[in-house]
């Protein structure tokens, strides 16, 4: 009986677990079985591994082959275990020098010709290996740049299984090595490069909406822009990421890991340093927004927008199920996706920007435009943005039609760089106040904590807050969000404490959109 061991990594959400891969060769009818909760793609590794080993000129052991993945109760998914399984089987068949490769982590999918194809999620997988005390990792050459982003990792990049077998002491014929050298290098498809952030100076007029955008950026607040078509709602939303500061080191690693799992990361540009911007089409399904897929779910647009902006243009056109699934990440900053094979947890702390027309035809502005929608159609259209969803949106602002004289009267507004400097200064002020807490910006602070802070440091506002609550104009959640806005306005105004005027402005911003 032969026994071979090596290691792989199983990713469940962003959490990686080092998995011991064991292969046993025993007497009996030739067979190949993988145990330890493999999913369908991992179960298909039997055929890929067998073909890849044969392509290296190595005879497949004609014995009963059992591959065990430990811990057995942990779900394993994907084709990234192929290389580890091949190494364990060849070690069990005594093809390697004793102990070679046993302590390393092997990641990669095997082609039928023996090439090692890149896989998703290498960054969090290598980070998990280093954290688990296994810094020596073997990865596909297509994932090399990504793996080397992990501090402390000792990375070996390979393009063919024959390279690994030869390094571990197997006898490989020169013809196989020549063929391996001539084979094309497998690479991951590269996502379209992100262009420079558009400039806020391109937006004519719309002073109120520009101010709302600045406040949203300074405090990490969610935003609703509503108004007729063509007034600049999409332009404004696309310029919000440019106002946000760069990600911190820990945020960059977390965001990059998400994009690595989603397959939307180009490692040659280094870690993702700029806040991401996701703009799904209104025909998107709930799975594409919050994450999904067979087996363990992959991150969707909401998680890919983590620490950035999720923009939903024509928001009432999205399905109600899609919109309501956003309530969990808006409240808790994460998504927990449950499936039959297990659950995956992905961070999803994004800024939500909704854009909406006043009615299906977009002309119900009350300014003499010829709206063709019935009252029932307008009411049904706006009711798609439910009260519970809008209650979680801090700022609601109208983006009006500027009229025929806009080209003559409107002057270029402040550029992105000037506004971003004020946003950065405001965030630095809030960071001092929030030092020692897990929150970065006012929009993330829980209501009870902020209420206690206000009662302690600004007792004069308590009576006004009670009046707002007693009047029924705001829910308790709405009151908390108004309070967050007031603190952000104070930060932008370079004041240590919010004033009555900040509270009044916050109430106005809160009540400026549909549904009051």
Secondary structure as GFF3:
##gff-version 3
##sequence-region A 1 516
A	DSSP	beta_strand	2	12	.	.	.	ID=ss1
A	DSSP	beta_strand	15	26	.	.	.	ID=ss2
A	DSSP	beta_strand	31	35	.	.	.	ID=ss3
A	DSSP	alpha_helix	40	43	.	.	.	ID=ss4
A	DSSP	alpha_helix	45	55	.	.	.	ID=ss5
A	DSSP	beta_strand	64	70	.	.	.	ID=ss6
A	DSSP	alpha_helix	82	92	.	.	.	ID=ss7
A	DSSP	beta_strand	105	106	.	.	.	ID=ss8
A	DSSP	beta_strand	109	110	.	.	.	ID=ss9
A	DSSP	beta_strand	116	117	.	.	.	ID=ss10
A	DSSP	alpha_helix	122	131	.	.	.	ID=ss11
A	DSSP	beta_strand	136	140	.	.	.	ID=ss12
A	DSSP	three_ten_helix	141	143	.	.	.	ID=ss13
A	DSSP	alpha_helix	144	147	.	.	.	ID=ss14
A	DSSP	beta_strand	154	158	.	.	.	ID=ss15
A	DSSP	alpha_helix	161	167	.	.	.	ID=ss16
A	DSSP	alpha_helix	174	182	.	.	.	ID=ss17
A	DSSP	three_ten_helix	200	202	.	.	.	ID=ss18
A	DSSP	alpha_helix	207	219	.	.	.	ID=ss19
A	DSSP	beta_strand	223	226	.	.	.	ID=ss20
A	DSSP	alpha_helix	233	238	.	.	.	ID=ss21
A	DSSP	alpha_helix	240	243	.	.	.	ID=ss22
A	DSSP	alpha_helix	249	262	.	.	.	ID=ss23
A	DSSP	three_ten_helix	267	269	.	.	.	ID=ss24
A	DSSP	beta_strand	277	278	.	.	.	ID=ss25
A	DSSP	alpha_helix	286	290	.	.	.	ID=ss26
A	DSSP	beta_strand	291	292	.	.	.	ID=ss27
A	DSSP	beta_strand	298	299	.	.	.	ID=ss28
A	DSSP	alpha_helix	301	304	.	.	.	ID=ss29
A	DSSP	beta_strand	309	312	.	.	.	ID=ss30
A	DSSP	three_ten_helix	315	317	.	.	.	ID=ss31
A	DSSP	alpha_helix	320	324	.	.	.	ID=ss32
A	DSSP	alpha_helix	326	332	.	.	.	ID=ss33
A	DSSP	beta_strand	334	339	.	.	.	ID=ss34
A	DSSP	beta_strand	342	347	.	.	.	ID=ss35
A	DSSP	beta_strand	351	356	.	.	.	ID=ss36
A	DSSP	alpha_helix	375	383	.	.	.	ID=ss37
A	DSSP	alpha_helix	387	390	.	.	.	ID=ss38
A	DSSP	beta_strand	395	398	.	.	.	ID=ss39
A	DSSP	alpha_helix	406	409	.	.	.	ID=ss40
A	DSSP	alpha_helix	416	433	.	.	.	ID=ss41
A	DSSP	three_ten_helix	442	444	.	.	.	ID=ss42
A	DSSP	alpha_helix	447	457	.	.	.	ID=ss43
A	DSSP	three_ten_helix	459	461	.	.	.	ID=ss44
A	DSSP	alpha_helix	462	470	.	.	.	ID=ss45
A	DSSP	alpha_helix	476	492	.	.	.	ID=ss46
A	DSSP	alpha_helix	500	510	.	.	.	ID=ss47
###
